[in-house]
Amino acid sequence: MADLTPTPDRPGLHVSKPSPNAPATGSAVCHCGATATATGDAQVKALVEGYTANHGAAHHDGGRR
Ligand SMILES: [Zn+2]
């Protein structure tokens, strides 16, 4: 079974919501070295927004910061 959790070797954003009644969990690892995890729908939403705004594809310079 593949481990979907991002790692420094495979940076990315992963969100999981096992069931409608379970809180979402998320983890993010950026190629710049930033890492974050969140539990709960609101926290995961904030994590995703923060990651997409400041990390991942937002690193237009290629991740030098
Ligand atoms: Zn970053």
N, CA, C, O and the ligand as a Tripos MOL2 file, in Angstrom:
@<TRIPOS>MOLECULE
protein
  261   259    66     0     0
PROTEIN
NO_CHARGES

@<TRIPOS>ATOM
      1 N           0.8480   -1.1890    0.0000 N.3       1 MET1
      2 CA          0.0000    0.0000    0.0000 C.3       1 MET1
      3 C           0.8840    1.2390    0.0000 C.2       1 MET1
      4 O           1.8300    1.3480    0.7800 O.2       1 MET1
      5 N           0.5670    2.1350   -0.8580 N.am      2 ALA2
      6 CA          1.3630    3.3510   -0.9730 C.3       2 ALA2
      7 C           1.1210    4.2490    0.2260 C.2       2 ALA2
      8 O           0.0040    4.3770    0.7260 O.2       2 ALA2
      9 N           2.1830    4.8510    0.6610 N.am      3 ASP3
     10 CA          2.0790    5.8520    1.7130 C.3       3 ASP3
     11 C           1.8700    7.2090    1.0590 C.2       3 ASP3
     12 O           2.7680    7.7260    0.3940 O.2       3 ASP3
     13 N           0.7050    7.7780    1.2420 N.am      4 LEU4
     14 CA          0.3700    9.0220    0.5580 C.3       4 LEU4
     15 C           0.8540   10.2570    1.3030 C.2       4 LEU4
     16 O           0.7100   11.3760    0.8110 O.2       4 LEU4
     17 N           1.4240   10.0620    2.4800 N.am      5 THR5
     18 CA          1.8710   11.2150    3.2400 C.3       5 THR5
     19 C           3.0670   11.8590    2.5700 C.2       5 THR5
     20 O           4.0520   11.1800    2.2770 O.2       5 THR5
     21 N           3.0000   13.1440    2.3250 N.am      6 PRO6
     22 CA          4.1450   13.8110    1.6910 C.3       6 PRO6
     23 C           5.3920   13.7210    2.5600 C.2       6 PRO6
     24 O           5.3120   13.7150    3.7890 O.2       6 PRO6
     25 N           6.5140   13.6540    1.9170 N.am      7 THR7
     26 CA          7.8040   13.6490    2.5910 C.3       7 THR7
     27 C           8.7110   14.6450    1.8750 C.2       7 THR7
     28 O           8.3910   15.0870    0.7720 O.2       7 THR7
     29 N           9.8190   14.9970    2.4770 N.am      8 PRO8
     30 CA         10.7440   15.9170    1.7840 C.3       8 PRO8
     31 C          11.1780   15.3880    0.4220 C.2       8 PRO8
     32 O          11.4840   16.1730   -0.4760 O.2       8 PRO8
     33 N          11.2080   14.0730    0.2580 N.am      9 ASP9
     34 CA         11.5780   13.5110   -1.0390 C.3       9 ASP9
     35 C          10.4350   13.5970   -2.0400 C.2       9 ASP9
     36 O          10.6570   13.6330   -3.2500 O.2       9 ASP9
     37 N           9.2270   13.6290   -1.5320 N.am     10 ARG10
     38 CA          8.0530   13.7260   -2.4000 C.3      10 ARG10
     39 C           7.1440   14.8130   -1.8460 C.2      10 ARG10
     40 O           6.1160   14.5150   -1.2400 O.2      10 ARG10
     41 N           7.5160   16.0690   -2.0500 N.am     11 PRO11
     42 CA          6.7250   17.1550   -1.4800 C.3      11 PRO11
     43 C           5.3370   17.2280   -2.0990 C.2      11 PRO11
     44 O           5.1210   16.8540   -3.2520 O.2      11 PRO11
     45 N           4.4310   17.7090   -1.3120 N.am     12 GLY12
     46 CA          3.0730   17.8230   -1.8170 C.3      12 GLY12
     47 C           2.0930   18.0380   -0.6950 C.2      12 GLY12
     48 O           2.4520   18.2570    0.4620 O.2      12 GLY12
     49 N           0.8560   17.9660   -1.0830 N.am     13 LEU13
     50 CA         -0.2440   18.2260   -0.1540 C.3      13 LEU13
     51 C          -1.1570   17.0190   -0.1730 C.2      13 LEU13
     52 O          -1.5660   16.5450   -1.2340 O.2      13 LEU13
     53 N          -1.4710   16.5290    1.0140 N.am     14 HIS14
     54 CA         -2.3460   15.3670    1.0870 C.3      14 HIS14
     55 C          -3.4470   15.6400    2.0920 C.2      14 HIS14
     56 O          -3.1820   16.0460    3.2230 O.2      14 HIS14
     57 N          -4.6750   15.4180    1.6780 N.am     15 VAL15
     58 CA         -5.8260   15.6000    2.5470 C.3      15 VAL15
     59 C          -6.6220   14.3150    2.5460 C.2      15 VAL15
     60 O          -6.8510   13.7130    1.4960 O.2      15 VAL15
     61 N          -7.0420   13.8980    3.7260 N.am     16 SER16
     62 CA         -7.8150   12.6710    3.8480 C.3      16 SER16
     63 C          -9.0370   12.9300    4.7080 C.2      16 SER16
     64 O          -8.9660   13.5970    5.7400 O.2      16 SER16
     65 N         -10.1530   12.3900    4.2630 N.am     17 LYS17
     66 CA        -11.3710   12.4610    5.0730 C.3      17 LYS17
     67 C         -12.0020   11.0780    5.0080 C.2      17 LYS17
     68 O         -12.7350   10.7550    4.0740 O.2      17 LYS17
     69 N         -11.7020   10.2690    6.0200 N.am     18 PRO18
     70 CA        -12.0820    8.8520    5.9620 C.3      18 PRO18
     71 C         -13.5790    8.6270    5.8380 C.2      18 PRO18
     72 O         -14.0100    7.6780    5.1820 O.2      18 PRO18
     73 N         -14.3670    9.4750    6.4530 N.am     19 SER19
     74 CA        -15.8150    9.3290    6.3620 C.3      19 SER19
     75 C         -16.4430   10.6910    6.6020 C.2      19 SER19
     76 O         -15.8080   11.5880    7.1570 O.2      19 SER19
     77 N         -17.6960   10.8430    6.1800 N.am     20 PRO20
     78 CA        -18.3450   12.1540    6.3480 C.3      20 PRO20
     79 C         -18.3960   12.6110    7.8000 C.2      20 PRO20
     80 O         -18.4570   13.8100    8.0720 O.2      20 PRO20
     81 N         -18.3700   11.6730    8.7250 N.am     21 ASN21
     82 CA        -18.4780   12.0310   10.1300 C.3      21 ASN21
     83 C         -17.1260   12.1700   10.8140 C.2      21 ASN21
     84 O         -17.0530   12.5590   11.9790 O.2      21 ASN21
     85 N         -16.0660   11.8560   10.0980 N.am     22 ALA22
     86 CA        -14.7350   11.9500   10.6900 C.3      22 ALA22
     87 C         -14.0890   13.2640   10.3020 C.2      22 ALA22
     88 O         -14.3020   13.7580    9.1950 O.2      22 ALA22
     89 N         -13.3120   13.8310   11.1910 N.am     23 PRO23
     90 CA        -12.6180   15.0620   10.8340 C.3      23 PRO23
     91 C         -11.5840   14.8100    9.7530 C.2      23 PRO23
     92 O         -10.9310   13.7670    9.7280 O.2      23 PRO23
     93 N         -11.4460   15.7680    8.8730 N.am     24 ALA24
     94 CA        -10.4210   15.6730    7.8410 C.3      24 ALA24
     95 C          -9.0500   15.8120    8.4800 C.2      24 ALA24
     96 O          -8.8720   16.4850    9.4950 O.2      24 ALA24
     97 N          -8.0960   15.1570    7.8530 N.am     25 THR25
     98 CA         -6.7040   15.3520    8.2540 C.3      25 THR25
     99 C          -5.9090   15.7350    7.0190 C.2      25 THR25
    100 O          -6.2090   15.3020    5.9060 O.2      25 THR25
    101 N          -4.9100   16.5370    7.2300 N.am     26 GLY26
    102 CA         -4.0980   16.9590    6.1040 C.3      26 GLY26
    103 C          -2.6490   17.0910    6.4990 C.2      26 GLY26
    104 O          -2.3200   17.3580    7.6550 O.2      26 GLY26
    105 N          -1.7900   16.8990    5.5220 N.am     27 SER27
    106 CA         -0.3670   17.1380    5.7380 C.3      27 SER27
    107 C           0.2130   17.7430    4.4770 C.2      27 SER27
    108 O          -0.2120   17.4380    3.3620 O.2      27 SER27
    109 N           1.1730   18.5880    4.6750 N.am     28 ALA28
    110 CA          1.8090   19.2570    3.5490 C.3      28 ALA28
    111 C           3.3050   19.3130    3.7910 C.2      28 ALA28
    112 O           3.7660   19.6190    4.8910 O.2      28 ALA28
    113 N           4.0420   19.0150    2.7530 N.am     29 VAL29
    114 CA          5.4930   19.1590    2.7910 C.3      29 VAL29
    115 C           5.8910   19.8920    1.5210 C.2      29 VAL29
    116 O           5.5530   19.4700    0.4150 O.2      29 VAL29
    117 N           6.6040   20.9790    1.6870 N.am     30 CYS30
    118 CA          7.0160   21.7620    0.5370 C.3      30 CYS30
    119 C           8.4740   21.4820    0.2250 C.2      30 CYS30
    120 O           9.2560   21.1140    1.1020 O.2      30 CYS30
    121 N           8.8200   21.6610   -1.0330 N.am     31 HIS31
    122 CA         10.2160   21.4600   -1.4120 C.3      31 HIS31
    123 C          11.1340   22.5010   -0.7820 C.2      31 HIS31
    124 O          12.3530   22.3330   -0.8030 O.2      31 HIS31
    125 N          10.5760   23.5670   -0.2260 N.am     32 CYS32
    126 CA         11.3950   24.5660    0.4570 C.3      32 CYS32
    127 C          11.7470   24.1270    1.8660 C.2      32 CYS32
    128 O          12.5640   24.7620    2.5320 O.2      32 CYS32
    129 N          11.1300   23.0360    2.3270 N.am     33 GLY33
    130 CA         11.4350   22.5250    3.6480 C.3      33 GLY33
    131 C          10.3280   22.7470    4.6550 C.2      33 GLY33
    132 O          10.3900   22.2120    5.7620 O.2      33 GLY33
    133 N           9.3250   23.5160    4.3040 N.am     34 ALA34
    134 CA          8.2220   23.7570    5.2150 C.3      34 ALA34
    135 C           7.3520   22.5090    5.3190 C.2      34 ALA34
    136 O           7.0880   21.8320    4.3260 O.2      34 ALA34
    137 N           6.9170   22.2220    6.5370 N.am     35 THR35
    138 CA          6.0070   21.1110    6.7350 C.3      35 THR35
    139 C           4.8760   21.5690    7.6400 C.2      35 THR35
    140 O           5.0520   22.4670    8.4640 O.2      35 THR35
    141 N           3.7140   20.9480    7.4820 N.am     36 ALA36
    142 CA          2.5740   21.2910    8.3150 C.3      36 ALA36
    143 C           1.6070   20.1380    8.3230 C.2      36 ALA36
    144 O           1.4950   19.3900    7.3520 O.2      36 ALA36
    145 N           0.9150   20.0040    9.4250 N.am     37 THR37
    146 CA         -0.1570   19.0340    9.5000 C.3      37 THR37
    147 C          -1.3510   19.7120   10.1400 C.2      37 THR37
    148 O          -1.2050   20.7000   10.8600 O.2      37 THR37
    149 N          -2.5420   19.1730    9.8700 N.am     38 ALA38
    150 CA         -3.7520   19.7450   10.4290 C.3      38 ALA38
    151 C          -4.7750   18.6480   10.6200 C.2      38 ALA38
    152 O          -4.8040   17.6630    9.8830 O.2      38 ALA38
    153 N          -5.6150   18.8370   11.6240 N.am     39 THR39
    154 CA         -6.7160   17.9170   11.8760 C.3      39 THR39
    155 C          -7.9790   18.7330   12.0860 C.2      39 THR39
    156 O          -7.9820   19.7000   12.8480 O.2      39 THR39
    157 N          -9.0360   18.3490   11.4190 N.am     40 GLY40
    158 CA        -10.2890   19.0850   11.5110 C.3      40 GLY40
    159 C         -10.5420   19.8370   10.2130 C.2      40 GLY40
    160 O          -9.6210   20.3780    9.6000 O.2      40 GLY40
    161 N         -11.7950   19.8610    9.8120 N.am     41 ASP41
    162 CA        -12.1210   20.4220    8.5010 C.3      41 ASP41
    163 C         -11.6260   21.8580    8.3510 C.2      41 ASP41
    164 O         -11.0340   22.1990    7.3270 O.2      41 ASP41
    165 N         -11.8570   22.6980    9.3490 N.am     42 ALA42
    166 CA        -11.4640   24.1060    9.2370 C.3      42 ALA42
    167 C          -9.9470   24.2410    9.2120 C.2      42 ALA42
    168 O          -9.3950   25.0470    8.4630 O.2      42 ALA42
    169 N          -9.2820   23.4420   10.0410 N.am     43 GLN43
    170 CA         -7.8240   23.5370   10.0890 C.3      43 GLN43
    171 C          -7.2110   23.0470    8.7900 C.2      43 GLN43
    172 O          -6.2380   23.6210    8.2990 O.2      43 GLN43
    173 N          -7.7790   21.9870    8.2340 N.am     44 VAL44
    174 CA         -7.2550   21.4630    6.9710 C.3      44 VAL44
    175 C          -7.4980   22.4660    5.8530 C.2      44 VAL44
    176 O          -6.6410   22.6540    4.9900 O.2      44 VAL44
    177 N          -8.6540   23.1070    5.8620 N.am     45 LYS45
    178 CA         -8.9340   24.1200    4.8480 C.3      45 LYS45
    179 C          -7.9040   25.2420    4.9300 C.2      45 LYS45
    180 O          -7.4080   25.7140    3.9070 O.2      45 LYS45
    181 N          -7.5850   25.6640    6.1430 N.am     46 ALA46
    182 CA         -6.5850   26.7150    6.3210 C.3      46 ALA46
    183 C          -5.2150   26.2360    5.8690 C.2      46 ALA46
    184 O          -4.4480   26.9980    5.2790 O.2      46 ALA46
    185 N          -4.9090   24.9800    6.1460 N.am     47 LEU47
    186 CA         -3.6230   24.4240    5.7220 C.3      47 LEU47
    187 C          -3.5060   24.4500    4.2020 C.2      47 LEU47
    188 O          -2.4850   24.8650    3.6550 O.2      47 LEU47
    189 N          -4.5570   24.0050    3.5320 N.am     48 VAL48
    190 CA         -4.5320   23.9670    2.0690 C.3      48 VAL48
    191 C          -4.3960   25.3730    1.5010 C.2      48 VAL48
    192 O          -3.6180   25.6090    0.5760 O.2      48 VAL48
    193 N          -5.1530   26.2930    2.0600 N.am     49 GLU49
    194 CA         -5.0880   27.6660    1.5490 C.3      49 GLU49
    195 C          -3.7200   28.2810    1.7890 C.2      49 GLU49
    196 O          -3.1770   28.9590    0.9160 O.2      49 GLU49
    197 N          -3.1670   28.0480    2.9580 N.am     50 GLY50
    198 CA         -1.8560   28.5970    3.2500 C.3      50 GLY50
    199 C          -0.7730   27.9810    2.3840 C.2      50 GLY50
    200 O           0.1550   28.6610    1.9460 O.2      50 GLY50
    201 N          -0.9050   26.6760    2.1410 N.am     51 TYR51
    202 CA          0.1080   26.0050    1.3260 C.3      51 TYR51
    203 C           0.0450   26.4940   -0.1160 C.2      51 TYR51
    204 O           1.0730   26.8090   -0.7160 O.2      51 TYR51
    205 N          -1.1640   26.5560   -0.6710 N.am     52 THR52
    206 CA         -1.2860   26.9620   -2.0640 C.3      52 THR52
    207 C          -0.9370   28.4340   -2.2430 C.2      52 THR52
    208 O          -0.4940   28.8370   -3.3180 O.2      52 THR52
    209 N          -1.1330   29.2430   -1.1990 N.am     53 ALA53
    210 CA         -0.8250   30.6660   -1.3100 C.3      53 ALA53
    211 C           0.6620   30.9420   -1.1630 C.2      53 ALA53
    212 O           1.1750   31.8840   -1.7660 O.2      53 ALA53
    213 N           1.3590   30.1420   -0.3780 N.am     54 ASN54
    214 CA          2.7360   30.4700   -0.0150 C.3      54 ASN54
    215 C           3.7550   29.4080   -0.4150 C.2      54 ASN54
    216 O           4.9580   29.6680   -0.4100 O.2      54 ASN54
    217 N           3.2800   28.2170   -0.7590 N.am     55 HIS55
    218 CA          4.2040   27.1190   -1.0330 C.3      55 HIS55
    219 C           3.7660   26.3770   -2.2880 C.2      55 HIS55
    220 O           2.8490   26.7930   -2.9960 O.2      55 HIS55
    221 N           4.4460   25.2720   -2.5390 N.am     56 GLY56
    222 CA          4.1120   24.5070   -3.7310 C.3      56 GLY56
    223 C           4.2860   25.3560   -4.9740 C.2      56 GLY56
    224 O           5.3490   25.9320   -5.2030 O.2      56 GLY56
    225 N           3.2460   25.4290   -5.7650 N.am     57 ALA57
    226 CA          3.2970   26.1600   -7.0290 C.3      57 ALA57
    227 C           3.5020   27.6500   -6.8250 C.2      57 ALA57
    228 O           3.8350   28.3570   -7.7760 O.2      57 ALA57
    229 N           3.3120   28.1470   -5.6020 N.am     58 ALA58
    230 CA          3.5070   29.5720   -5.3530 C.3      58 ALA58
    231 C           4.9720   29.9660   -5.3820 C.2      58 ALA58
    232 O           5.2990   31.1510   -5.4470 O.2      58 ALA58
    233 N           5.8520   28.9810   -5.3340 N.am     59 HIS59
    234 CA          7.2850   29.2890   -5.4060 C.3      59 HIS59
    235 C           7.6860   29.4950   -6.8710 C.2      59 HIS59
    236 O           8.2340   28.6000   -7.5140 O.2      59 HIS59
    237 N           7.4070   30.6590   -7.3620 N.am     60 HIS60
    238 CA          7.7040   30.9320   -8.7710 C.3      60 HIS60
    239 C           9.2060   30.9200   -9.0500 C.2      60 HIS60
    240 O           9.6340   30.7320  -10.1880 O.2      60 HIS60
    241 N           9.9810   31.1200   -8.0190 N.am     61 ASP61
    242 CA         11.4320   31.1570   -8.2150 C.3      61 ASP61
    243 C          12.0620   29.7680   -8.1160 C.2      61 ASP61
    244 O          13.2850   29.6350   -8.1540 O.2      61 ASP61
    245 N          11.2470   28.7580   -7.9920 N.am     62 GLY62
    246 CA         11.7800   27.4010   -7.9690 C.3      62 GLY62
    247 C          12.1170   26.8830   -6.5940 C.2      62 GLY62
    248 O          12.8000   25.8670   -6.4650 O.2      62 GLY62
    249 N          11.6510   27.5620   -5.5630 N.am     63 GLY63
    250 CA         11.8260   27.0220   -4.2310 C.3      63 GLY63
    251 C          13.1290   27.4240   -3.5640 C.2      63 GLY63
    252 O          13.6810   26.6650   -2.7690 O.2      63 GLY63
    253 N          13.6160   28.5970   -3.8780 N.am     64 ARG64
    254 CA         14.8640   29.0420   -3.2560 C.3      64 ARG64
    255 C          14.6050   29.7730   -1.9370 C.2      64 ARG64
    256 O          15.5480   30.2840   -1.3340 O.2      64 ARG64
    257 N          13.3760   29.8360   -1.4810 N.am     65 ARG65
    258 CA         13.0870   30.4570   -0.1970 C.3      65 ARG65
    259 C          12.2390   29.5570    0.6660 C.2      65 ARG65
    260 O          11.8980   29.9220    1.7910 O.2      65 ARG65
    261 ZN          7.5100   26.3230    0.3840 Zn       66 ZN66
@<TRIPOS>BOND
     1     1     2 1
     2     2     3 1
     3     3     4 2
     4     3     5 am
     5     5     6 1
     6     6     7 1
     7     7     8 2
     8     7     9 am
     9     9    10 1
    10    10    11 1
    11    11    12 2
    12    11    13 am
    13    13    14 1
    14    14    15 1
    15    15    16 2
    16    15    17 am
    17    17    18 1
    18    18    19 1
    19    19    20 2
    20    19    21 am
    21    21    22 1
    22    22    23 1
    23    23    24 2
    24    23    25 am
    25    25    26 1
    26    26    27 1
    27    27    28 2
    28    27    29 am
    29    29    30 1
    30    30    31 1
    31    31    32 2
    32    31    33 am
    33    33    34 1
    34    34    35 1
    35    35    36 2
    36    35    37 am
    37    37    38 1
    38    38    39 1
    39    39    40 2
    40    39    41 am
    41    41    42 1
    42    42    43 1
    43    43    44 2
    44    43    45 am
    45    45    46 1
    46    46    47 1
    47    47    48 2
    48    47    49 am
    49    49    50 1
    50    50    51 1
    51    51    52 2
    52    51    53 am
    53    53    54 1
    54    54    55 1
    55    55    56 2
    56    55    57 am
    57    57    58 1
    58    58    59 1
    59    59    60 2
    60    59    61 am
    61    61    62 1
    62    62    63 1
    63    63    64 2
    64    63    65 am
    65    65    66 1
    66    66    67 1
    67    67    68 2
    68    67    69 am
    69    69    70 1
    70    70    71 1
    71    71    72 2
    72    71    73 am
    73    73    74 1
    74    74    75 1
    75    75    76 2
    76    75    77 am
    77    77    78 1
    78    78    79 1
    79    79    80 2
    80    79    81 am
    81    81    82 1
    82    82    83 1
    83    83    84 2
    84    83    85 am
    85    85    86 1
    86    86    87 1
    87    87    88 2
    88    87    89 am
    89    89    90 1
    90    90    91 1
    91    91    92 2
    92    91    93 am
    93    93    94 1
    94    94    95 1
    95    95    96 2
    96    95    97 am
    97    97    98 1
    98    98    99 1
    99    99   100 2
   100    99   101 am
   101   101   102 1
   102   102   103 1
   103   103   104 2
   104   103   105 am
   105   105   106 1
   106   106   107 1
   107   107   108 2
   108   107   109 am
   109   109   110 1
   110   110   111 1
   111   111   112 2
   112   111   113 am
   113   113   114 1
   114   114   115 1
   115   115   116 2
   116   115   117 am
   117   117   118 1
   118   118   119 1
   119   119   120 2
   120   119   121 am
   121   121   122 1
   122   122   123 1
   123   123   124 2
   124   123   125 am
   125   125   126 1
   126   126   127 1
   127   127   128 2
   128   127   129 am
   129   129   130 1
   130   130   131 1
   131   131   132 2
   132   131   133 am
   133   133   134 1
   134   134   135 1
   135   135   136 2
   136   135   137 am
   137   137   138 1
   138   138   139 1
   139   139   140 2
   140   139   141 am
   141   141   142 1
   142   142   143 1
   143   143   144 2
   144   143   145 am
   145   145   146 1
   146   146   147 1
   147   147   148 2
   148   147   149 am
   149   149   150 1
   150   150   151 1
   151   151   152 2
   152   151   153 am
   153   153   154 1
   154   154   155 1
   155   155   156 2
   156   155   157 am
   157   157   158 1
   158   158   159 1
   159   159   160 2
   160   159   161 am
   161   161   162 1
   162   162   163 1
   163   163   164 2
   164   163   165 am
   165   165   166 1
   166   166   167 1
   167   167   168 2
   168   167   169 am
   169   169   170 1
   170   170   171 1
   171   171   172 2
   172   171   173 am
   173   173   174 1
   174   174   175 1
   175   175   176 2
   176   175   177 am
   177   177   178 1
   178   178   179 1
   179   179   180 2
   180   179   181 am
   181   181   182 1
   182   182   183 1
   183   183   184 2
   184   183   185 am
   185   185   186 1
   186   186   187 1
   187   187   188 2
   188   187   189 am
   189   189   190 1
   190   190   191 1
   191   191   192 2
   192   191   193 am
   193   193   194 1
   194   194   195 1
   195   195   196 2
   196   195   197 am
   197   197   198 1
   198   198   199 1
   199   199   200 2
   200   199   201 am
   201   201   202 1
   202   202   203 1
   203   203   204 2
   204   203   205 am
   205   205   206 1
   206   206   207 1
   207   207   208 2
   208   207   209 am
   209   209   210 1
   210   210   211 1
   211   211   212 2
   212   211   213 am
   213   213   214 1
   214   214   215 1
   215   215   216 2
   216   215   217 am
   217   217   218 1
   218   218   219 1
   219   219   220 2
   220   219   221 am
   221   221   222 1
   222   222   223 1
   223   223   224 2
   224   223   225 am
   225   225   226 1
   226   226   227 1
   227   227   228 2
   228   227   229 am
   229   229   230 1
   230   230   231 1
   231   231   232 2
   232   231   233 am
   233   233   234 1
   234   234   235 1
   235   235   236 2
   236   235   237 am
   237   237   238 1
   238   238   239 1
   239   239   240 2
   240   239   241 am
   241   241   242 1
   242   242   243 1
   243   243   244 2
   244   243   245 am
   245   245   246 1
   246   246   247 1
   247   247   248 2
   248   247   249 am
   249   249   250 1
   250   250   251 1
   251   251   252 2
   252   251   253 am
   253   253   254 1
   254   254   255 1
   255   255   256 2
   256   255   257 am
   257   257   258 1
   258   258   259 1
   259   259   260 2
@<TRIPOS>SUBSTRUCTURE
     1 MET1         2 RESIDUE 1 A MET
     2 ALA2         6 RESIDUE 1 A ALA
     3 ASP3        10 RESIDUE 1 A ASP
     4 LEU4        14 RESIDUE 1 A LEU
     5 THR5        18 RESIDUE 1 A THR
     6 PRO6        22 RESIDUE 1 A PRO
     7 THR7        26 RESIDUE 1 A THR
     8 PRO8        30 RESIDUE 1 A PRO
     9 ASP9        34 RESIDUE 1 A ASP
    10 ARG10       38 RESIDUE 1 A ARG
    11 PRO11       42 RESIDUE 1 A PRO
    12 GLY12       46 RESIDUE 1 A GLY
    13 LEU13       50 RESIDUE 1 A LEU
    14 HIS14       54 RESIDUE 1 A HIS
    15 VAL15       58 RESIDUE 1 A VAL
    16 SER16       62 RESIDUE 1 A SER
    17 LYS17       66 RESIDUE 1 A LYS
    18 PRO18       70 RESIDUE 1 A PRO
    19 SER19       74 RESIDUE 1 A SER
    20 PRO20       78 RESIDUE 1 A PRO
    21 ASN21       82 RESIDUE 1 A ASN
    22 ALA22       86 RESIDUE 1 A ALA
    23 PRO23       90 RESIDUE 1 A PRO
    24 ALA24       94 RESIDUE 1 A ALA
    25 THR25       98 RESIDUE 1 A THR
    26 GLY26      102 RESIDUE 1 A GLY
    27 SER27      106 RESIDUE 1 A SER
    28 ALA28      110 RESIDUE 1 A ALA
    29 VAL29      114 RESIDUE 1 A VAL
    30 CYS30      118 RESIDUE 1 A CYS
    31 HIS31      122 RESIDUE 1 A HIS
    32 CYS32      126 RESIDUE 1 A CYS
    33 GLY33      130 RESIDUE 1 A GLY
    34 ALA34      134 RESIDUE 1 A ALA
    35 THR35      138 RESIDUE 1 A THR
    36 ALA36      142 RESIDUE 1 A ALA
    37 THR37      146 RESIDUE 1 A THR
    38 ALA38      150 RESIDUE 1 A ALA
    39 THR39      154 RESIDUE 1 A THR
    40 GLY40      158 RESIDUE 1 A GLY
    41 ASP41      162 RESIDUE 1 A ASP
    42 ALA42      166 RESIDUE 1 A ALA
    43 GLN43      170 RESIDUE 1 A GLN
    44 VAL44      174 RESIDUE 1 A VAL
    45 LYS45      178 RESIDUE 1 A LYS
    46 ALA46      182 RESIDUE 1 A ALA
    47 LEU47      186 RESIDUE 1 A LEU
    48 VAL48      190 RESIDUE 1 A VAL
    49 GLU49      194 RESIDUE 1 A GLU
    50 GLY50      198 RESIDUE 1 A GLY
    51 TYR51      202 RESIDUE 1 A TYR
    52 THR52      206 RESIDUE 1 A THR
    53 ALA53      210 RESIDUE 1 A ALA
    54 ASN54      214 RESIDUE 1 A ASN
    55 HIS55      218 RESIDUE 1 A HIS
    56 GLY56      222 RESIDUE 1 A GLY
    57 ALA57      226 RESIDUE 1 A ALA
    58 ALA58      230 RESIDUE 1 A ALA
    59 HIS59      234 RESIDUE 1 A HIS
    60 HIS60      238 RESIDUE 1 A HIS
    61 ASP61      242 RESIDUE 1 A ASP
    62 GLY62      246 RESIDUE 1 A GLY
    63 GLY63      250 RESIDUE 1 A GLY
    64 ARG64      254 RESIDUE 1 A ARG
    65 ARG65      258 RESIDUE 1 A ARG
    66 ZN66       261 GROUP 0 **** ****
